[in-house]
């Protein structure tokens, strides 16, 4: 198996530049913050642009996400976006939860950088971690109000849109259908 060098920011969260791995949304996407697990190998850690490869190609995960966002006339380039873990963990998935938890202070500061009304997290792990940190029940596909970084915000955990997650696409479509009205009013409000 190919060994990929990890890159950790979780040991010095005070000095992490808040612009890094943080995309502000524009227009309709201004109030929506999408939160991934950790930077992908070939995504914005190399290209500087979330969901895009260094060759300027939209990654498969971004395409899947755009399928969902298109019902709000949005796409990933127009929404706020960040990762719960700022660390690049390569294939070492077992440390993901730990890096997410240690990077939480950075995430709180980033949440406060915009006027976000809704956070959509991608994947089971971010939902679990946020539940652990907040000491609250955070269920997949259930919209609920939480407090992050001292502000009240609606949280909607969806499944990871990666094509590697076989059931995610259909489940996410149903979640977006169920909450169409809510998401629209949060984005517009
Ligand atoms: Zn780390």
Backbone and ligand atoms as CSV (ligand in chain L), in Angstrom:
chain,resi,resn,atom,element,x,y,z
A,1,UNK,N,N,0.846,-1.203,0.000
A,1,UNK,CA,C,0.000,0.000,0.000
A,1,UNK,C,C,0.878,1.249,0.000
A,2,UNK,N,N,0.448,2.225,-0.749
A,2,UNK,CA,C,1.195,3.475,-0.848
A,2,UNK,C,C,1.162,4.210,0.498
A,3,UNK,N,N,2.318,4.637,0.955
A,3,UNK,CA,C,2.375,5.404,2.202
A,3,UNK,C,C,2.259,6.893,1.857
A,4,UNK,N,N,1.294,7.533,2.453
A,4,UNK,CA,C,1.104,8.959,2.191
A,4,UNK,C,C,1.463,9.723,3.459
A,5,UNK,N,N,2.263,10.737,3.311
A,5,UNK,CA,C,2.718,11.494,4.476
A,5,UNK,C,C,1.570,12.335,5.051
A,6,UNK,N,N,1.369,12.178,6.339
A,6,UNK,CA,C,0.308,12.955,6.999
A,6,UNK,C,C,0.784,14.391,7.258
A,7,UNK,N,N,-0.172,15.284,7.414
A,7,UNK,CA,C,0.174,16.670,7.732
A,7,UNK,C,C,-0.776,17.119,8.845
A,8,UNK,N,N,-0.217,17.407,10.013
A,8,UNK,CA,C,-1.065,17.712,11.175
A,8,UNK,C,C,-1.018,19.184,11.579
A,9,UNK,N,N,-2.189,19.716,11.846
A,9,UNK,CA,C,-2.316,21.080,12.362
A,9,UNK,C,C,-2.948,21.067,13.756
A,10,UNK,N,N,-3.284,19.855,14.230
A,10,UNK,CA,C,-4.062,19.737,15.464
A,10,UNK,C,C,-3.236,19.999,16.724
A,11,UNK,N,N,-1.909,20.059,16.577
A,11,UNK,CA,C,-1.063,20.247,17.755
A,11,UNK,C,C,-0.830,21.725,18.071
A,12,UNK,N,N,-1.186,22.594,17.113
A,12,UNK,CA,C,-0.994,24.032,17.328
A,12,UNK,C,C,-2.178,24.788,16.712
A,13,UNK,N,N,-3.337,24.623,17.312
A,13,UNK,CA,C,-4.548,25.201,16.714
A,13,UNK,C,C,-4.583,26.730,16.847
A,14,UNK,N,N,-3.842,27.290,17.833
A,14,UNK,CA,C,-3.854,28.750,18.023
A,14,UNK,C,C,-3.269,29.495,16.830
A,15,UNK,N,N,-2.303,28.880,16.175
A,15,UNK,CA,C,-1.616,29.575,15.088
A,15,UNK,C,C,-2.074,29.145,13.697
A,16,UNK,N,N,-3.169,28.442,13.638
A,16,UNK,CA,C,-3.664,28.006,12.323
A,16,UNK,C,C,-4.281,29.198,11.582
A,17,UNK,N,N,-3.854,29.464,10.336
A,17,UNK,CA,C,-4.454,30.585,9.592
A,17,UNK,C,C,-5.901,30.268,9.224
A,18,UNK,N,N,-6.830,31.104,9.673
A,18,UNK,CA,C,-8.255,30.767,9.545
A,18,UNK,C,C,-8.760,30.769,8.101
A,19,UNK,N,N,-7.980,31.361,7.201
A,19,UNK,CA,C,-8.348,31.326,5.772
A,19,UNK,C,C,-8.072,29.971,5.141
A,20,UNK,N,N,-7.200,29.222,5.791
A,20,UNK,CA,C,-6.814,27.931,5.216
A,20,UNK,C,C,-7.958,26.933,5.375
A,21,UNK,N,N,-8.216,26.191,4.342
A,21,UNK,CA,C,-9.335,25.239,4.341
A,21,UNK,C,C,-10.634,25.897,4.816
A,22,UNK,N,N,-10.835,27.090,4.360
A,22,UNK,CA,C,-12.093,27.781,4.669
A,22,UNK,C,C,-12.503,28.606,3.455
A,23,UNK,N,N,-13.648,28.256,2.910
A,23,UNK,CA,C,-14.173,28.973,1.754
A,23,UNK,C,C,-15.419,29.728,2.191
A,24,UNK,N,N,-15.450,31.032,1.930
A,24,UNK,CA,C,-16.667,31.789,2.247
A,24,UNK,C,C,-17.625,31.644,1.071
A,25,UNK,N,N,-18.886,31.574,1.366
A,25,UNK,CA,C,-19.872,31.465,0.300
A,25,UNK,C,C,-20.210,32.833,-0.275
A,26,UNK,N,N,-20.911,32.810,-1.376
A,26,UNK,CA,C,-21.361,34.065,-1.972
A,26,UNK,C,C,-22.803,33.935,-2.418
A,27,UNK,N,N,-23.515,35.052,-2.471
A,27,UNK,CA,C,-24.911,35.041,-2.930
A,27,UNK,C,C,-25.752,34.125,-2.065
A,28,UNK,N,N,-26.492,33.246,-2.689
A,28,UNK,CA,C,-27.378,32.326,-1.961
A,28,UNK,C,C,-26.620,31.374,-1.037
A,29,UNK,N,N,-25.347,31.164,-1.310
A,29,UNK,CA,C,-24.565,30.210,-0.521
A,29,UNK,C,C,-23.917,30.815,0.710
A,30,UNK,N,N,-24.166,32.093,0.933
A,30,UNK,CA,C,-23.502,32.815,2.019
A,30,UNK,C,C,-23.850,32.284,3.411
A,31,UNK,N,N,-25.070,31.775,3.573
A,31,UNK,CA,C,-25.528,31.354,4.903
A,31,UNK,C,C,-25.365,29.856,5.147
A,32,UNK,N,N,-24.805,29.181,4.152
A,32,UNK,CA,C,-24.655,27.727,4.243
A,32,UNK,C,C,-23.181,27.358,4.372
A,33,UNK,N,N,-22.875,26.615,5.435
A,33,UNK,CA,C,-21.506,26.120,5.615
A,33,UNK,C,C,-21.527,24.603,5.498
A,34,UNK,N,N,-20.821,24.098,4.509
A,34,UNK,CA,C,-20.692,22.651,4.348
A,34,UNK,C,C,-19.392,22.225,5.022
A,35,UNK,N,N,-19.448,21.118,5.748
A,35,UNK,CA,C,-18.288,20.697,6.541
A,35,UNK,C,C,-17.904,19.256,6.200
A,36,UNK,N,N,-16.726,19.107,5.638
A,36,UNK,CA,C,-16.214,17.786,5.298
A,36,UNK,C,C,-15.444,17.182,6.462
A,37,UNK,N,N,-14.875,15.999,6.232
A,37,UNK,CA,C,-14.129,15.298,7.294
A,37,UNK,C,C,-12.720,15.857,7.435
A,38,UNK,N,N,-11.962,15.737,6.369
A,38,UNK,CA,C,-10.566,16.204,6.381
A,38,UNK,C,C,-10.153,16.398,4.922
A,39,UNK,N,N,-9.126,17.191,4.674
A,39,UNK,CA,C,-8.745,17.475,3.295
A,39,UNK,C,C,-8.421,16.199,2.508
A,40,UNK,N,N,-8.940,16.111,1.295
A,40,UNK,CA,C,-8.667,14.962,0.430
A,40,UNK,C,C,-7.250,15.090,-0.134
A,41,UNK,N,N,-6.699,13.963,-0.524
A,41,UNK,CA,C,-5.321,13.984,-0.999
A,41,UNK,C,C,-5.144,14.915,-2.194
A,42,UNK,N,N,-6.086,14.830,-3.106
A,42,UNK,CA,C,-5.908,15.532,-4.376
A,42,UNK,C,C,-6.818,16.751,-4.521
A,43,UNK,N,N,-7.397,17.186,-3.415
A,43,UNK,CA,C,-8.332,18.316,-3.490
A,43,UNK,C,C,-7.652,19.636,-3.208
A,44,UNK,N,N,-8.258,20.413,-2.331
A,44,UNK,CA,C,-7.779,21.786,-2.165
A,44,UNK,C,C,-6.468,21.934,-1.425
A,45,UNK,N,N,-5.968,20.881,-0.795
A,45,UNK,CA,C,-4.626,21.021,-0.206
A,45,UNK,C,C,-3.584,21.186,-1.304
A,46,UNK,N,N,-3.954,20.736,-2.527
A,46,UNK,CA,C,-3.036,20.929,-3.652
A,46,UNK,C,C,-3.507,22.037,-4.588
A,47,UNK,N,N,-4.823,22.148,-4.770
A,47,UNK,CA,C,-5.346,23.100,-5.765
A,47,UNK,C,C,-5.665,24.464,-5.157
A,48,UNK,N,N,-5.891,24.495,-3.812
A,48,UNK,CA,C,-6.301,25.738,-3.168
A,48,UNK,C,C,-7.787,26.001,-3.294
A,49,UNK,N,N,-8.505,25.157,-4.032
A,49,UNK,CA,C,-9.940,25.364,-4.224
A,49,UNK,C,C,-10.699,24.096,-3.830
A,50,UNK,N,N,-11.653,24.248,-2.893
A,50,UNK,CA,C,-12.380,23.089,-2.378
A,50,UNK,C,C,-13.028,22.286,-3.506
A,51,UNK,N,N,-12.855,20.976,-3.472
A,51,UNK,CA,C,-13.452,20.021,-4.415
A,51,UNK,C,C,-12.837,20.041,-5.811
A,52,UNK,N,N,-11.784,20.829,-5.996
A,52,UNK,CA,C,-11.148,20.856,-7.314
A,52,UNK,C,C,-9.745,20.278,-7.254
A,53,UNK,N,N,-9.393,19.529,-8.286
A,53,UNK,CA,C,-8.051,18.958,-8.397
A,53,UNK,C,C,-7.097,20.040,-8.891
A,54,UNK,N,N,-5.791,19.790,-8.772
A,54,UNK,CA,C,-4.829,20.783,-9.270
A,54,UNK,C,C,-5.014,21.069,-10.765
A,55,UNK,N,N,-5.603,20.128,-11.484
A,55,UNK,CA,C,-5.833,20.329,-12.926
A,55,UNK,C,C,-7.120,21.113,-13.176
A,56,UNK,N,N,-7.772,21.545,-12.102
A,56,UNK,CA,C,-8.992,22.344,-12.258
A,56,UNK,C,C,-10.241,21.516,-12.495
A,57,UNK,N,N,-10.137,20.194,-12.219
A,57,UNK,CA,C,-11.302,19.323,-12.417
A,57,UNK,C,C,-12.101,19.197,-11.125
A,58,UNK,N,N,-13.423,19.247,-11.257
A,58,UNK,CA,C,-14.293,19.045,-10.100
A,58,UNK,C,C,-14.223,17.581,-9.684
A,59,UNK,N,N,-13.917,17.332,-8.397
A,59,UNK,CA,C,-13.800,15.955,-7.913
A,59,UNK,C,C,-15.186,15.296,-7.851
A,60,UNK,N,N,-15.185,13.968,-7.874
A,60,UNK,CA,C,-16.443,13.206,-7.904
A,60,UNK,C,C,-17.351,13.562,-6.721
A,61,UNK,N,N,-16.738,13.762,-5.551
A,61,UNK,CA,C,-17.530,14.120,-4.374
A,61,UNK,C,C,-18.231,15.462,-4.584
A,62,UNK,N,N,-17.537,16.396,-5.182
A,62,UNK,CA,C,-18.129,17.701,-5.485
A,62,UNK,C,C,-19.282,17.586,-6.465
A,63,UNK,N,N,-19.128,16.702,-7.437
A,63,UNK,CA,C,-20.217,16.481,-8.418
A,63,UNK,C,C,-21.473,15.960,-7.723
A,64,UNK,N,N,-21.270,14.998,-6.818
A,64,UNK,CA,C,-22.410,14.423,-6.079
A,64,UNK,C,C,-23.092,15.477,-5.206
A,65,UNK,N,N,-22.270,16.321,-4.631
A,65,UNK,CA,C,-22.813,17.374,-3.776
A,65,UNK,C,C,-23.601,18.376,-4.631
A,66,UNK,N,N,-23.092,18.665,-5.800
A,66,UNK,CA,C,-23.787,19.606,-6.687
A,66,UNK,C,C,-25.158,19.080,-7.118
A,67,UNK,N,N,-25.273,17.767,-7.226
A,67,UNK,CA,C,-26.594,17.187,-7.566
A,67,UNK,C,C,-27.631,17.612,-6.523
A,68,UNK,N,N,-27.186,17.608,-5.263
A,68,UNK,CA,C,-28.095,17.976,-4.171
A,68,UNK,C,C,-28.318,19.488,-4.134
A,69,UNK,N,N,-27.243,20.237,-4.292
A,69,UNK,CA,C,-27.323,21.694,-4.144
A,69,UNK,C,C,-28.049,22.362,-5.306
A,70,UNK,N,N,-28.121,21.672,-6.432
A,70,UNK,CA,C,-28.726,22.305,-7.618
A,70,UNK,C,C,-30.196,22.636,-7.381
A,71,UNK,N,N,-30.846,21.921,-6.447
A,71,UNK,CA,C,-32.253,22.252,-6.173
A,71,UNK,C,C,-32.406,23.590,-5.454
A,72,UNK,N,N,-31.297,24.149,-5.008
A,72,UNK,CA,C,-31.342,25.501,-4.414
A,72,UNK,C,C,-30.573,26.500,-5.277
A,73,UNK,N,N,-30.369,26.130,-6.545
A,73,UNK,CA,C,-29.570,26.962,-7.453
A,73,UNK,C,C,-28.175,27.241,-6.896
A,74,UNK,N,N,-27.639,26.244,-6.208
A,74,UNK,CA,C,-26.302,26.407,-5.622
A,74,UNK,C,C,-25.362,25.340,-6.170
A,75,UNK,N,N,-24.077,25.617,-6.028
A,75,UNK,CA,C,-23.090,24.555,-6.226
A,75,UNK,C,C,-21.969,24.764,-5.209
A,76,UNK,N,N,-21.077,23.793,-5.121
A,76,UNK,CA,C,-20.074,23.814,-4.046
A,76,UNK,C,C,-19.171,25.047,-4.080
A,77,UNK,N,N,-19.000,25.644,-5.232
A,77,UNK,CA,C,-18.109,26.808,-5.304
A,77,UNK,C,C,-18.755,28.063,-4.714
A,78,UNK,N,N,-20.077,28.017,-4.512
A,78,UNK,CA,C,-20.785,29.209,-4.004
A,78,UNK,C,C,-21.120,29.125,-2.516
A,79,UNK,N,N,-20.866,27.963,-1.893
A,79,UNK,CA,C,-21.223,27.784,-0.480
A,79,UNK,C,C,-19.986,27.969,0.396
A,80,UNK,N,N,-20.226,28.239,1.682
A,80,UNK,CA,C,-19.139,28.175,2.629
A,80,UNK,C,C,-18.698,26.717,2.731
A,81,UNK,N,N,-17.417,26.507,2.918
A,81,UNK,CA,C,-16.951,25.135,3.053
A,81,UNK,C,C,-15.707,25.073,3.927
A,82,UNK,N,N,-15.676,24.070,4.788
A,82,UNK,CA,C,-14.450,23.796,5.547
A,82,UNK,C,C,-14.399,22.307,5.899
A,83,UNK,N,N,-13.335,21.910,6.567
A,83,UNK,CA,C,-13.172,20.522,7.018
A,83,UNK,C,C,-13.154,20.529,8.543
A,84,UNK,N,N,-13.726,19.492,9.136
A,84,UNK,CA,C,-13.708,19.426,10.596
A,84,UNK,C,C,-12.275,19.171,11.089
A,85,UNK,N,N,-11.581,18.256,10.425
A,85,UNK,CA,C,-10.159,18.048,10.709
A,85,UNK,C,C,-9.352,18.817,9.675
A,86,UNK,N,N,-8.479,19.691,10.129
A,86,UNK,CA,C,-7.622,20.417,9.182
A,86,UNK,C,C,-6.438,19.547,8.785
A,87,UNK,N,N,-6.207,18.490,9.559
A,87,UNK,CA,C,-5.071,17.606,9.291
A,87,UNK,C,C,-5.342,16.764,8.060
A,88,UNK,N,N,-4.303,16.550,7.297
A,88,UNK,CA,C,-4.377,15.587,6.202
A,88,UNK,C,C,-3.927,14.253,6.756
A,89,UNK,N,N,-4.822,13.270,6.743
A,89,UNK,CA,C,-4.521,12.009,7.450
A,89,UNK,C,C,-4.179,10.852,6.505
A,90,UNK,N,N,-4.140,11.121,5.210
A,90,UNK,CA,C,-3.800,10.049,4.266
A,90,UNK,C,C,-4.727,8.863,4.421
A,91,UNK,N,N,-4.151,7.674,4.545
A,91,UNK,CA,C,-4.964,6.463,4.701
A,91,UNK,C,C,-5.244,6.125,6.162
A,92,UNK,N,N,-4.762,6.945,7.056
A,92,UNK,CA,C,-4.813,6.644,8.489
A,92,UNK,C,C,-6.157,7.073,9.097
A,93,UNK,N,N,-7.231,6.425,8.639
A,93,UNK,CA,C,-8.592,6.838,9.023
A,93,UNK,C,C,-8.840,6.757,10.532
A,94,UNK,N,N,-8.072,5.891,11.203
A,94,UNK,CA,C,-8.375,5.683,12.630
A,94,UNK,C,C,-8.091,6.926,13.481
A,95,UNK,N,N,-7.283,7.867,12.957
A,95,UNK,CA,C,-7.003,9.066,13.747
A,95,UNK,C,C,-7.934,10.230,13.402
A,96,UNK,N,N,-8.837,9.991,12.442
A,96,UNK,CA,C,-9.708,11.081,11.990
A,96,UNK,C,C,-10.483,11.741,13.131
A,97,UNK,N,N,-11.110,10.900,13.964
A,97,UNK,CA,C,-11.916,11.442,15.059
A,97,UNK,C,C,-11.081,12.290,16.016
A,98,UNK,N,N,-9.889,11.802,16.314
A,98,UNK,CA,C,-9.001,12.498,17.234
A,98,UNK,C,C,-8.570,13.855,16.657
A,99,UNK,N,N,-8.215,13.880,15.377
A,99,UNK,CA,C,-7.799,15.144,14.736
A,99,UNK,C,C,-8.977,16.114,14.664
A,100,UNK,N,N,-10.178,15.595,14.388
A,100,UNK,CA,C,-11.377,16.457,14.358
A,100,UNK,C,C,-11.582,17.124,15.716
A,101,UNK,N,N,-11.442,16.339,16.765
A,101,UNK,CA,C,-11.669,16.871,18.121
A,101,UNK,C,C,-10.623,17.926,18.471
A,102,UNK,N,N,-9.381,17.634,18.151
A,102,UNK,CA,C,-8.305,18.583,18.481
A,102,UNK,C,C,-8.429,19.860,17.650
A,103,UNK,N,N,-8.953,19.756,16.437
A,103,UNK,CA,C,-9.089,20.936,15.559
A,103,UNK,C,C,-10.367,21.733,15.839
A,104,UNK,N,N,-11.169,21.283,16.787
A,104,UNK,CA,C,-12.456,21.932,17.074
A,104,UNK,C,C,-12.335,23.448,17.341
A,105,UNK,N,N,-11.317,23.899,18.119
A,105,UNK,CA,C,-11.215,25.356,18.355
A,105,UNK,C,C,-11.083,26.157,17.057
A,106,UNK,N,N,-10.431,25.592,16.070
A,106,UNK,CA,C,-10.297,26.282,14.771
A,106,UNK,C,C,-11.670,26.358,14.105
A,107,UNK,N,N,-12.376,25.247,14.140
A,107,UNK,CA,C,-13.710,25.177,13.527
A,107,UNK,C,C,-14.653,26.207,14.149
A,108,UNK,N,N,-14.614,26.324,15.479
A,108,UNK,CA,C,-15.478,27.302,16.155
A,108,UNK,C,C,-15.195,28.721,15.657
A,109,UNK,N,N,-13.924,29.040,15.522
A,109,UNK,CA,C,-13.563,30.381,15.036
A,109,UNK,C,C,-14.041,30.576,13.603
A,110,UNK,N,N,-13.920,29.551,12.789
A,110,UNK,CA,C,-14.340,29.680,11.387
A,110,UNK,C,C,-15.856,29.828,11.278
A,111,UNK,N,N,-16.584,29.111,12.137
A,111,UNK,CA,C,-18.052,29.244,12.130
A,111,UNK,C,C,-18.448,30.692,12.409
A,112,UNK,N,N,-17.664,31.347,13.234
A,112,UNK,CA,C,-17.966,32.736,13.588
A,112,UNK,C,C,-17.483,33.755,12.568
A,113,UNK,N,N,-16.865,33.295,11.517
A,113,UNK,CA,C,-16.369,34.228,10.504
A,113,UNK,C,C,-17.449,34.631,9.502
A,114,UNK,N,N,-18.499,33.840,9.425
A,114,UNK,CA,C,-19.563,34.165,8.475
A,114,UNK,C,C,-20.886,34.293,9.205
A,115,UNK,N,N,-21.927,34.614,8.467
A,115,UNK,CA,C,-23.265,34.670,9.057
A,115,UNK,C,C,-24.010,33.410,8.617
A,116,UNK,N,N,-23.511,32.278,9.111
A,116,UNK,CA,C,-24.090,31.006,8.679
A,116,UNK,C,C,-25.358,30.698,9.461
A,117,UNK,N,N,-26.376,30.241,8.750
A,117,UNK,CA,C,-27.627,29.837,9.388
A,117,UNK,C,C,-27.771,28.325,9.440
A,118,UNK,N,N,-27.049,27.655,8.556
A,118,UNK,CA,C,-27.121,26.188,8.541
A,118,UNK,C,C,-25.755,25.597,8.221
A,119,UNK,N,N,-25.450,24.523,8.956
A,119,UNK,CA,C,-24.226,23.749,8.712
A,119,UNK,C,C,-24.656,22.376,8.222
A,120,UNK,N,N,-24.113,21.959,7.105
A,120,UNK,CA,C,-24.360,20.603,6.610
A,120,UNK,C,C,-23.051,19.842,6.701
A,121,UNK,N,N,-23.031,18.783,7.522
A,121,UNK,CA,C,-21.810,17.986,7.657
A,121,UNK,C,C,-21.881,16.763,6.742
A,122,UNK,N,N,-20.720,16.343,6.265
A,122,UNK,CA,C,-20.636,15.226,5.330
A,122,UNK,C,C,-20.023,14.009,6.007
A,123,UNK,N,N,-20.795,12.949,6.125
A,123,UNK,CA,C,-20.247,11.706,6.663
A,123,UNK,C,C,-20.662,11.447,8.102
A,124,UNK,N,N,-20.546,10.182,8.491
A,124,UNK,CA,C,-20.979,9.742,9.820
A,124,UNK,C,C,-20.041,10.262,10.911
A,125,UNK,N,N,-18.741,10.290,10.617
A,125,UNK,CA,C,-17.766,10.676,11.656
A,125,UNK,C,C,-17.959,12.127,12.132
A,126,UNK,N,N,-18.056,13.117,11.236
A,126,UNK,CA,C,-18.276,14.478,11.739
A,126,UNK,C,C,-19.525,14.589,12.621
A,127,UNK,N,N,-20.587,13.878,12.252
A,127,UNK,CA,C,-21.814,13.920,13.062
A,127,UNK,C,C,-21.551,13.356,14.453
A,128,UNK,N,N,-20.831,12.236,14.506
A,128,UNK,CA,C,-20.515,11.612,15.807
A,128,UNK,C,C,-19.651,12.536,16.664
A,129,UNK,N,N,-18.652,13.118,16.028
A,129,UNK,CA,C,-17.720,13.987,16.756
A,129,UNK,C,C,-18.448,15.205,17.314
A,130,UNK,N,N,-19.284,15.816,16.472
A,130,UNK,CA,C,-20.012,17.009,16.926
A,130,UNK,C,C,-20.941,16.628,18.078
A,131,UNK,N,N,-21.591,15.482,17.963
A,131,UNK,CA,C,-22.438,14.998,19.058
A,131,UNK,C,C,-21.638,14.821,20.343
A,132,UNK,N,N,-20.454,14.207,20.220
A,132,UNK,CA,C,-19.580,13.982,21.393
A,132,UNK,C,C,-19.184,15.304,22.028
A,133,UNK,N,N,-18.748,16.232,21.191
A,133,UNK,CA,C,-18.235,17.503,21.714
A,133,UNK,C,C,-19.353,18.318,22.367
A,134,UNK,N,N,-20.526,18.326,21.731
A,134,UNK,CA,C,-21.629,19.120,22.273
A,134,UNK,C,C,-22.372,18.388,23.383
A,135,UNK,N,N,-22.073,17.099,23.558
A,135,UNK,CA,C,-22.791,16.305,24.552
A,135,UNK,C,C,-24.266,16.215,24.223
A,136,UNK,N,N,-24.542,16.044,22.941
A,136,UNK,CA,C,-25.909,16.095,22.443
A,136,UNK,C,C,-26.087,14.938,21.456
A,137,UNK,N,N,-27.331,14.576,21.196
A,137,UNK,CA,C,-27.585,13.526,20.209
A,137,UNK,C,C,-27.644,14.182,18.827
A,138,UNK,N,N,-26.753,13.770,17.959
A,138,UNK,CA,C,-26.749,14.293,16.589
A,138,UNK,C,C,-27.006,13.113,15.649
A,139,UNK,N,N,-28.177,13.109,15.035
A,139,UNK,CA,C,-28.572,11.987,14.186
A,139,UNK,C,C,-28.381,12.306,12.721
A,140,UNK,N,N,-27.987,11.306,11.966
A,140,UNK,CA,C,-27.840,11.476,10.521
A,140,UNK,C,C,-29.204,11.838,9.920
A,141,UNK,N,N,-29.194,12.833,9.068
A,141,UNK,CA,C,-30.408,13.189,8.334
A,141,UNK,C,C,-31.470,13.894,9.146
A,142,UNK,N,N,-31.112,14.358,10.346
A,142,UNK,CA,C,-32.092,15.064,11.176
A,142,UNK,C,C,-31.600,16.487,11.457
A,143,UNK,N,N,-32.419,17.453,11.025
A,143,UNK,CA,C,-32.079,18.865,11.221
A,143,UNK,C,C,-32.338,19.251,12.672
A,144,UNK,N,N,-31.347,19.857,13.327
A,144,UNK,CA,C,-31.589,20.299,14.703
A,144,UNK,C,C,-30.764,21.532,15.041
A,145,UNK,N,N,-31.256,22.259,16.037
A,145,UNK,CA,C,-30.540,23.461,16.468
A,145,UNK,C,C,-29.437,23.087,17.444
A,146,UNK,N,N,-28.240,23.636,17.224
A,146,UNK,CA,C,-27.121,23.384,18.134
A,146,UNK,C,C,-26.439,24.717,18.438
A,147,UNK,N,N,-25.513,24.685,19.401
A,147,UNK,CA,C,-24.724,25.880,19.676
A,147,UNK,C,C,-23.258,25.569,19.395
A,148,UNK,N,N,-22.704,26.324,18.459
A,148,UNK,CA,C,-21.296,26.123,18.099
A,148,UNK,C,C,-20.594,27.477,18.129
A,149,UNK,N,N,-19.487,27.532,18.863
A,149,UNK,CA,C,-18.739,28.785,18.948
A,149,UNK,C,C,-19.584,29.908,19.524
A,150,UNK,N,N,-20.509,29.557,20.415
A,150,UNK,CA,C,-21.328,30.566,21.082
A,150,UNK,C,C,-22.503,31.056,20.267
A,151,UNK,N,N,-22.748,30.443,19.111
A,151,UNK,CA,C,-23.911,30.888,18.336
A,151,UNK,C,C,-24.859,29.733,18.018
A,152,UNK,N,N,-26.126,30.074,17.959
A,152,UNK,CA,C,-27.163,29.090,17.631
A,152,UNK,C,C,-27.176,28.900,16.119
A,153,UNK,N,N,-27.197,27.662,15.724
A,153,UNK,CA,C,-27.128,27.379,14.295
A,153,UNK,C,C,-27.831,26.043,14.027
A,154,UNK,N,N,-28.430,25.912,12.854
A,154,UNK,CA,C,-29.082,24.653,12.517
A,154,UNK,C,C,-28.038,23.715,11.912
A,155,UNK,N,N,-28.125,22.458,12.314
A,155,UNK,CA,C,-27.151,21.459,11.858
A,155,UNK,C,C,-27.889,20.332,11.136
A,156,UNK,N,N,-27.404,19.989,9.953
A,156,UNK,CA,C,-27.970,18.853,9.222
A,156,UNK,C,C,-26.843,17.922,8.775
A,157,UNK,N,N,-26.699,16.766,9.462
A,157,UNK,CA,C,-25.671,15.816,9.045
A,157,UNK,C,C,-26.181,14.943,7.888
A,158,UNK,N,N,-25.459,14.929,6.794
A,158,UNK,CA,C,-25.833,14.035,5.687
A,158,UNK,C,C,-24.716,13.004,5.483
A,159,UNK,N,N,-24.987,12.012,4.666
A,159,UNK,CA,C,-24.007,10.958,4.413
A,159,UNK,C,C,-22.911,11.500,3.502
A,160,UNK,N,N,-21.771,10.834,3.549
A,160,UNK,CA,C,-20.678,11.325,2.718
A,160,UNK,C,C,-21.043,11.170,1.240
A,161,UNK,N,N,-20.923,12.255,0.464
A,161,UNK,CA,C,-21.331,12.172,-0.943
A,161,UNK,C,C,-20.301,11.494,-1.844
A,162,UNK,N,N,-19.231,10.972,-1.267
A,162,UNK,CA,C,-18.238,10.277,-2.085
A,162,UNK,C,C,-18.882,9.095,-2.812
A,163,UNK,N,N,-18.517,8.864,-4.068
A,163,UNK,CA,C,-19.046,7.692,-4.794
A,163,UNK,C,C,-18.657,6.379,-4.109
A,164,UNK,N,N,-17.646,6.421,-3.220
A,164,UNK,CA,C,-17.251,5.218,-2.477
A,164,UNK,C,C,-18.302,4.818,-1.445
A,165,UNK,N,N,-19.220,5.719,-1.159
A,165,UNK,CA,C,-20.284,5.436,-0.190
A,165,UNK,C,C,-21.555,5.076,-0.975
A,166,UNK,N,N,-21.818,3.762,-1.150
A,166,UNK,CA,C,-22.820,3.313,-2.127
A,166,UNK,C,C,-24.252,3.761,-1.849
A,167,UNK,N,N,-24.636,3.895,-0.585
A,167,UNK,CA,C,-26.032,4.227,-0.292
A,167,UNK,C,C,-26.233,5.719,-0.018
A,168,UNK,N,N,-25.117,6.416,0.067
A,168,UNK,CA,C,-25.181,7.822,0.429
A,168,UNK,C,C,-26.014,8.672,-0.516
A,169,UNK,N,N,-25.881,8.401,-1.806
A,169,UNK,CA,C,-26.534,9.250,-2.803
A,169,UNK,C,C,-28.045,9.292,-2.613
A,170,UNK,N,N,-28.646,8.097,-2.493
A,170,UNK,CA,C,-30.097,8.005,-2.367
A,170,UNK,C,C,-30.568,8.542,-1.008
A,171,UNK,N,N,-29.826,8.197,0.019
A,171,UNK,CA,C,-30.210,8.680,1.360
A,171,UNK,C,C,-30.147,10.202,1.419
A,172,UNK,N,N,-29.092,10.760,0.841
A,172,UNK,CA,C,-28.951,12.217,0.865
A,172,UNK,C,C,-30.052,12.896,0.064
A,173,UNK,N,N,-30.432,12.291,-1.038
A,173,UNK,CA,C,-31.502,12.864,-1.862
A,173,UNK,C,C,-32.793,12.952,-1.031
A,174,UNK,N,N,-33.058,11.902,-0.284
A,174,UNK,CA,C,-34.272,11.875,0.553
A,174,UNK,C,C,-34.198,12.935,1.659
A,175,UNK,N,N,-33.023,13.080,2.241
A,175,UNK,CA,C,-32.863,14.089,3.306
A,175,UNK,C,C,-33.122,15.480,2.728
A,176,UNK,N,N,-32.549,15.745,1.572
A,176,UNK,CA,C,-32.727,17.070,0.962
A,176,UNK,C,C,-34.180,17.302,0.563
A,177,UNK,N,N,-34.856,16.247,0.149
A,177,UNK,CA,C,-36.282,16.386,-0.187
A,177,UNK,C,C,-37.104,16.711,1.050
A,178,UNK,N,N,-36.784,15.991,2.120
A,178,UNK,CA,C,-37.533,16.165,3.373
A,178,UNK,C,C,-37.414,17.590,3.900
A,179,UNK,N,N,-36.236,18.168,3.755
A,179,UNK,CA,C,-35.986,19.484,4.362
A,179,UNK,C,C,-35.900,20.626,3.353
A,180,UNK,N,N,-36.446,20.422,2.176
A,180,UNK,CA,C,-36.327,21.455,1.135
A,180,UNK,C,C,-36.757,22.827,1.644
A,181,UNK,N,N,-37.946,22.865,2.243
A,181,UNK,CA,C,-38.494,24.148,2.708
A,181,UNK,C,C,-37.605,24.768,3.779
A,182,UNK,N,N,-37.201,23.943,4.743
A,182,UNK,CA,C,-36.371,24.442,5.846
A,182,UNK,C,C,-35.040,24.985,5.329
A,183,UNK,N,N,-34.415,24.210,4.449
A,183,UNK,CA,C,-33.103,24.635,3.947
A,183,UNK,C,C,-33.260,25.941,3.167
A,184,UNK,N,N,-34.309,26.017,2.351
A,184,UNK,CA,C,-34.514,27.245,1.577
A,184,UNK,C,C,-34.690,28.453,2.504
A,185,UNK,N,N,-35.494,28.286,3.538
A,185,UNK,CA,C,-35.746,29.455,4.386
A,185,UNK,C,C,-34.485,29.829,5.183
A,186,UNK,N,N,-33.666,28.829,5.538
A,186,UNK,CA,C,-32.421,29.133,6.259
A,186,UNK,C,C,-31.405,29.837,5.356
A,187,UNK,N,N,-31.395,29.434,4.104
A,187,UNK,CA,C,-30.459,30.050,3.152
A,187,UNK,C,C,-30.889,31.489,2.850
A,188,UNK,N,N,-32.183,31.679,2.722
A,188,UNK,CA,C,-32.693,33.004,2.343
A,188,UNK,C,C,-32.810,33.938,3.542
A,189,UNK,N,N,-32.990,33.342,4.749
A,189,UNK,CA,C,-33.324,34.140,5.935
A,189,UNK,C,C,-32.173,34.922,6.528
L,1,ZN,ZN,ZN,-4.083,15.894,13.501
